[in-house]
Amino acid sequence: MEFDWDNPPFELEGSLTVREVEESFEDPFAVRLLPDSPRFGVQARYFNLGKSVSGQGYFSVYRTNGRLARVILARPFTDQEQFFYQRRMNKTFAS
């Protein structure tokens, strides 16, 4: 997946880097979701929960045309997102 990083609408702060965010999309266990909300109906936005190579989890909101992804928001996992991600991984390995 290619990314559009021209003028990102959020600040890259602390441990958050473009490389780490991109790596979180390459995570083979990443969870991608389409929100079920009319708020996101005008322009489809997706959620990605994935980990970078260093093991840091990132939650991202993005749009895509199928070829190019534009990250609208990216931040480290909250405790609840970490729990959800881990639960999905455990379910995958249990199957």
C-alpha positions as CSV (number, residue, x, y, z in Angstrom):
1,M,0.0,0.0,0.0
2,E,1.3,3.5,-0.9
3,F,0.7,6.4,1.4
4,D,0.0,10.1,0.9
5,W,2.0,12.0,3.5
6,D,1.6,15.5,2.0
7,N,0.6,17.8,4.8
8,P,-0.7,15.2,7.3
9,P,-3.7,16.6,9.3
10,F,-2.1,15.6,12.6
11,E,1.2,16.1,14.4
12,L,3.8,13.4,14.4
13,E,4.8,13.5,18.1
14,G,7.0,11.5,20.4
15,S,7.5,7.9,19.2
16,L,5.1,8.4,16.3
17,T,6.9,8.4,13.0
18,V,5.8,7.9,9.4
19,R,7.8,4.7,9.2
20,E,6.2,3.2,12.3
21,V,2.7,4.1,11.1
22,E,3.4,2.5,7.7
23,E,4.8,-0.6,9.5
24,S,1.6,-0.9,11.5
25,F,-0.3,-1.3,8.2
26,E,2.1,-4.1,7.1
27,D,1.4,-6.0,10.4
28,P,0.1,-9.5,9.3
29,F,-2.2,-9.4,12.3
30,A,-3.5,-5.8,11.8
31,V,-7.2,-5.4,12.3
32,R,-8.9,-3.2,9.7
33,L,-12.4,-2.0,10.3
34,L,-15.0,0.0,8.4
35,P,-16.9,2.0,11.0
36,D,-20.7,1.5,11.1
37,S,-21.6,5.1,11.5
38,P,-23.4,7.7,9.3
39,R,-20.8,10.2,10.4
40,F,-18.3,8.4,8.1
41,G,-20.8,7.9,5.2
42,V,-19.8,10.8,3.0
43,Q,-16.2,9.7,2.6
44,A,-15.5,6.2,3.7
45,R,-12.9,6.1,6.4
46,Y,-11.4,3.0,7.8
47,F,-9.7,2.1,11.1
48,N,-6.4,0.2,11.3
49,L,-5.0,-1.4,14.5
50,G,-1.5,-2.8,14.0
51,K,1.9,-3.0,15.4
52,S,5.2,-1.7,14.1
53,V,8.4,-3.8,13.9
54,S,9.4,-2.4,17.3
55,G,6.2,-3.8,18.8
56,Q,4.5,-0.5,19.4
57,G,0.8,-0.6,18.6
58,Y,-0.9,2.2,16.5
59,F,-4.5,3.1,15.9
60,S,-5.0,4.9,12.6
61,V,-7.9,6.4,10.7
62,Y,-7.5,6.6,7.0
63,R,-9.1,6.9,3.6
64,T,-8.1,5.0,0.5
65,N,-8.9,4.8,-3.2
66,G,-7.7,1.2,-3.3
67,R,-4.1,2.2,-4.2
68,L,-3.2,5.3,-2.2
69,A,-3.9,5.6,1.6
70,R,-4.2,9.0,3.3
71,V,-3.8,8.7,7.1
72,I,-6.1,11.2,8.8
73,L,-5.1,10.3,12.4
74,A,-2.5,8.1,14.0
75,R,-1.7,7.5,17.6
76,P,-0.4,4.8,20.0
77,F,-2.9,2.2,21.2
78,T,-5.0,2.9,24.3
79,D,-5.2,0.1,26.8
80,Q,-8.6,-0.9,25.4
81,E,-7.2,-1.1,21.8
82,Q,-4.3,-3.1,23.0
83,F,-6.7,-5.5,24.7
84,F,-8.9,-5.8,21.5
85,Y,-5.8,-6.3,19.3
86,Q,-4.5,-9.1,21.6
87,R,-7.9,-10.7,21.8
88,R,-8.1,-10.9,18.0
89,M,-4.6,-12.3,17.8
90,N,-5.4,-15.0,20.4
91,K,-8.6,-15.9,18.5
92,T,-6.6,-16.2,15.3
93,F,-4.0,-18.5,16.9
94,A,-6.7,-20.6,18.6
95,S,-8.4,-21.4,15.2
